[in-house]
Amino acid sequence: MRLGVLDVGSNTVHLLVVDAYRGAEPTPQRSHKSELRLFELLGRDGELAKRDVSALVDAVAEAKKEAKALDCDELLAFATSAVRDAGNSAAVLERVLAQTGVELAVLSGEDEARLTFLAVRRWYGWSAGRLICLDIGGGSLELGAGSDEDPDVAISLPLGAARLTRDWFDADPPDKGQIAALGAYAAEQLAEPATRLLAGGAPDRVVATSKTFRTLARLAGAAPSSAGPRERRTLTRVGLTQITAFISRMNSGDLAELDGVSAGRAHQVLAGAVVAAAALDALGVGELELCPWALREGVILRRLDWLTGS
C-alpha cells in the first residue's frame, strides 16, 4: 500500500510518501517539506499566533493535496513537541481539522522515543544487540534503550536544538560563557536519564537519528547524503569537540555556507552540538553511529504491524 506520513515537527511540516507492505523495507517515493520553525514561533505566552496557525493550516492542506495526487491509500498525520507544548494546542488542532480535514495525532515525548527506537531496531536487526538511541529534535531530545523492538527505557527531555538556542543564546555567535552554561545545564539534565539508560547493561551499539546529528556527522567528515542511506556514518566524541570549537566562532550565515548545513537550521547547530556532547559524556561512549531511519519510519512500521495484526 502507499502511505503518506505527515510529520508536523518543531522545524518543518514534512510529508513522506512510501510504498510499503509487511515484511519489506518501506520504499520512499516522494518527500515534501515546508519549513515553518513552529517552536521558534511560540510567543511569550507559549501560544502560536493566528498568522502562524494559518501558515500551519496552509502547509497541512498542501501536504494533503500532494498525498492525494500521489494516490496515497492513507495519510498518517502527527505532531510533536511544538504543537504539544503550545498553550493553545487544542485550538490549533481543531482549526487544522476544521480547515483541512486532517486530524493530527499529538505524540508524547515517550511515544516519539519508542517509535524512533523501533525504526532503529528494524534497520539494524537483532544482531545489533542492546541499543541506545538518541534523537535531537527542535523541541526535545528523545532517548531509548533496550534489546527488543520496544525499548526498556524511553525518555524525552526538553533539550531540543531550537528550544535551547532560543532560551540560552542571545548573540550570533553566542559568547563562551553562554555555551559553557548550556553545556553544564545539559549535563545536569542528562545525569539521571543516563543512569536509567545504562541500568540494563552497556550498549552494544549507540545510534543517533535526526537532522541535527546528520549535520554534525557531516561537519565531522561523514559521507554526504548523496552517498546513499546504506553508507556507514559515525560521529566520534573527538570529532564533535573539534567541530564544536570550529562552529562556535561562526555566525549562522557563515555556518549555512558549509556543506551539509541547511540555512534554516544553521543557527541551531551549535546548541545541538553541545547537547550531543553532553549525551555522549553522560553515557560514557566515544562514538555513535547514524541511522537513516527515525520517527517517520517508526510510525510507518507500527502502522503496518497493526494492519497485519502483529
C-alpha positions in Angstrom: 0.0 0.0 0.0 1.0 3.6 -0.4 1.2 5.6 2.8 1.7 9.2 3.4 3.3 10.2 6.7 2.8 13.9 7.7 5.1 15.0 10.4 4.3 18.4 12.0 7.6 18.9 13.8 9.3 21.8 15.6 11.1 22.9 12.4 9.3 21.5 9.4 6.0 20.1 8.2 7.3 17.1 6.3 5.3 14.7 4.1 7.0 11.4 3.3 5.2 9.1 0.8 6.3 5.5 0.8 5.2 2.2 -0.8 5.1 -0.3 2.0 3.9 -3.8 3.0 4.6 -6.1 5.9 8.0 -7.7 5.8 9.5 -5.3 3.2 11.5 -2.2 3.5 9.3 0.9 3.1 10.3 2.5 -0.3 10.3 6.3 -0.3 8.5 7.8 -3.4 8.3 11.5 -2.5 9.3 13.9 0.2 7.9 17.4 0.6 8.8 19.9 3.3 7.5 23.3 4.5 9.9 25.0 6.9 7.8 26.8 9.5 10.1 26.5 12.6 7.0 26.3 14.8 8.9 26.0 18.0 10.6 29.4 17.4 7.2 30.9 16.7 5.8 30.1 20.2 5.1 33.5 21.8 6.0 34.7 25.3 2.6 33.3 26.3 3.6 29.9 25.0 1.0 30.1 22.2 1.1 30.1 18.4 -0.2 33.3 16.9 -3.1 33.3 14.5 -0.9 34.0 11.5 1.4 31.1 12.4 -1.5 28.8 12.8 -2.7 30.0 9.3 0.8 29.0 7.9 0.4 25.6 9.5 -3.0 25.1 8.1 -1.7 26.0 4.6 1.2 23.6 4.9 -1.0 20.8 6.1 -3.5 21.5 3.2 -0.7 21.5 0.7 0.7 18.2 2.0 -2.8 16.6 1.9 -3.2 17.7 -1.7 0.2 16.3 -2.5 -0.7 12.9 -0.9 -3.9 12.8 -2.8 -2.2 13.5 -6.1 0.2 10.6 -5.4 -2.7 8.2 -4.7 -1.9 7.6 -1.1 -4.1 4.9 0.5 -3.8 6.5 3.9 -2.4 9.7 5.4 -0.8 9.2 8.9 -0.6 12.7 10.4 1.0 13.5 13.7 2.5 16.4 15.6 5.4 16.6 18.1 6.8 19.0 20.6 6.0 22.4 19.1 2.2 21.7 18.9 2.4 19.5 22.1 3.9 22.4 24.1 1.7 25.2 22.7 -0.6 26.7 25.2 -3.3 26.8 22.6 -2.6 23.3 21.3 -6.3 22.2 21.4 -7.4 25.2 19.4 -4.6 24.7 16.8 -5.6 21.1 16.3 -9.3 22.0 16.0 -8.5 24.6 13.4 -6.3 22.3 11.3 -9.1 19.7 11.4 -11.8 22.1 10.5 -10.0 23.7 7.6 -8.1 20.8 6.1 -9.9 17.7 7.3 -6.6 16.3 8.7 -6.7 15.1 12.3 -3.2 15.5 13.8 -2.4 12.9 16.5 -0.2 14.6 19.1 2.6 12.2 20.1 4.0 12.3 23.6 7.8 12.5 24.0 7.8 8.9 25.2 5.9 7.9 22.1 8.5 9.6 19.9 11.3 7.8 21.7 9.6 4.4 21.4 8.7 4.8 17.7 12.2 6.0 16.8 13.7 3.1 18.7 11.5 0.7 16.7 12.8 2.2 13.4 16.4 1.9 14.5 15.9 -1.7 15.7 14.3 -2.7 12.4 17.1 -1.0 10.4 19.9 -2.8 12.3 18.2 -6.0 13.2 18.7 -8.3 16.2 22.4 -8.7 15.6 22.9 -5.2 16.8 22.3 -6.4 20.4 21.5 -3.9 23.1 20.8 -0.4 21.6 20.8 3.1 22.9 19.1 5.5 20.6 19.4 9.3 20.6 17.4 11.8 18.6 17.8 15.6 18.9 14.7 17.4 17.6 13.8 21.1 17.6 12.0 21.0 20.9 13.1 17.8 22.7 15.7 15.1 22.9 14.4 11.5 22.8 16.4 8.6 24.2 15.7 4.9 24.3 17.5 1.8 25.4 16.8 -2.0 25.1 17.4 -5.3 23.5 13.9 -5.7 21.9 11.8 -3.8 19.5 10.1 -1.9 22.3 12.7 -0.1 24.5 13.1 -0.9 28.2 13.6 2.8 28.8 12.1 5.6 26.7 12.8 9.2 27.8 12.0 12.7 26.4 13.9 15.7 27.7 13.4 19.4 26.9 16.8 19.6 25.2 15.8 20.3 21.6 18.2 22.4 19.4 15.6 25.1 18.7 14.4 25.3 22.3 18.0 25.7 23.6 19.0 28.2 21.0 16.1 30.4 21.9 16.5 30.0 25.7 20.3 30.1 26.1 21.8 32.1 23.3 21.2 35.8 22.7 24.0 36.5 20.2 25.1 35.0 16.9 27.6 33.5 17.6 27.0 33.2 21.4 29.8 34.0 23.8 31.8 31.3 25.6 30.0 31.8 28.8 26.6 31.0 27.3 28.0 27.9 25.6 29.6 26.7 28.9 26.4 27.4 30.8 24.3 25.4 28.3 26.8 22.5 28.5 26.5 22.5 32.3 22.7 22.5 32.1 22.6 19.7 29.6 24.9 17.6 31.7 22.7 18.1 34.7 19.6 17.2 32.8 21.1 14.1 31.4 22.8 12.6 34.5 19.8 10.7 35.9 18.4 9.6 32.5 21.8 8.2 31.5 21.8 6.1 34.6 18.4 4.7 33.6 19.5 4.0 30.1 22.6 2.1 31.3 20.8 0.2 34.0 20.2 -2.8 31.7 23.8 -3.1 30.8 26.4 -1.5 28.5 25.1 -1.0 24.9 26.4 -3.0 22.0 25.7 0.0 19.8 24.9 3.6 20.3 22.9 5.1 17.5 21.7 8.6 16.6 19.0 9.8 14.3 17.7 13.2 13.3 18.8 16.1 11.1 20.9 17.6 13.9 23.1 14.5 14.3 23.3 14.1 10.5 24.6 17.7 10.2 27.1 17.2 13.0 28.4 14.0 11.4 28.7 15.6 8.0 30.7 18.5 9.5 33.0 15.9 11.2 33.7 14.3 7.8 30.9 11.7 7.4 29.8 10.8 3.8 27.3 13.2 2.2 23.6 12.3 1.7 24.4 11.6 -2.0 26.3 8.5 -0.9 23.0 6.9 0.0 21.4 5.6 3.2 23.5 2.4 3.5 26.8 4.2 3.7 28.1 3.8 7.3 28.3 7.2 9.1 29.7 7.8 12.5 30.3 10.7 14.9 33.1 10.5 17.5 33.4 12.5 20.7 36.8 13.8 19.5 35.3 14.9 16.2 32.4 16.5 18.0 34.8 18.5 20.2 36.7 19.7 17.1 33.7 20.8 15.1 32.1 22.5 18.2 35.2 24.6 18.7 35.1 25.5 15.0 31.4 26.4 14.6 31.3 28.3 18.0 33.2 31.1 16.3 31.0 31.3 13.3 27.7 33.2 12.8 24.8 31.3 11.4 25.1 33.0 8.0 28.7 31.7 7.5 27.8 28.3 9.0 25.0 27.9 6.4 27.6 28.0 3.7 29.2 24.8 4.9 28.4 21.5 3.2 25.6 19.7 5.0 24.2 22.6 6.9 20.7 23.9 5.9 20.2 27.7 6.1 17.0 27.3 8.1 18.7 25.3 10.9 22.2 26.8 10.8 21.6 28.9 14.0 20.6 25.7 15.9 23.6 23.6 15.1 25.8 24.8 17.9 23.2 24.1 20.6 22.7 20.6 19.0 26.4 20.0 19.2 26.5 21.0 22.9 23.7 18.6 23.7 25.2 15.8 21.7 28.5 16.2 23.6 26.7 16.1 26.9 24.8 13.0 25.9 27.9 11.1 24.9 29.7 12.1 28.1 26.8 11.1 30.2 26.6 7.7 28.6 30.4 7.3 28.7 30.7 6.5 25.0 33.2 7.8 22.4 31.4 7.1 19.2 27.9 6.7 17.8 26.5 5.5 14.5 24.0 7.4 12.4 20.8 5.6 11.4 18.8 6.8 8.3 15.5 5.7 9.8 13.8 7.7 12.6 10.4 8.7 13.8 8.5 8.8 10.5 9.7 5.3 9.6 8.7 4.1 13.1 5.2 5.4 12.5 5.0 3.5 9.2 6.3 0.3 10.7 3.9 0.4 13.6 1.0 1.1 11.3 2.0 -1.9 9.1 2.3 -4.1 12.2 -1.2 -3.0 13.3 -2.7 -3.7 9.8 -1.3 -7.2 9.9 -2.3 -7.9 13.5 1.3 -8.1 14.8 
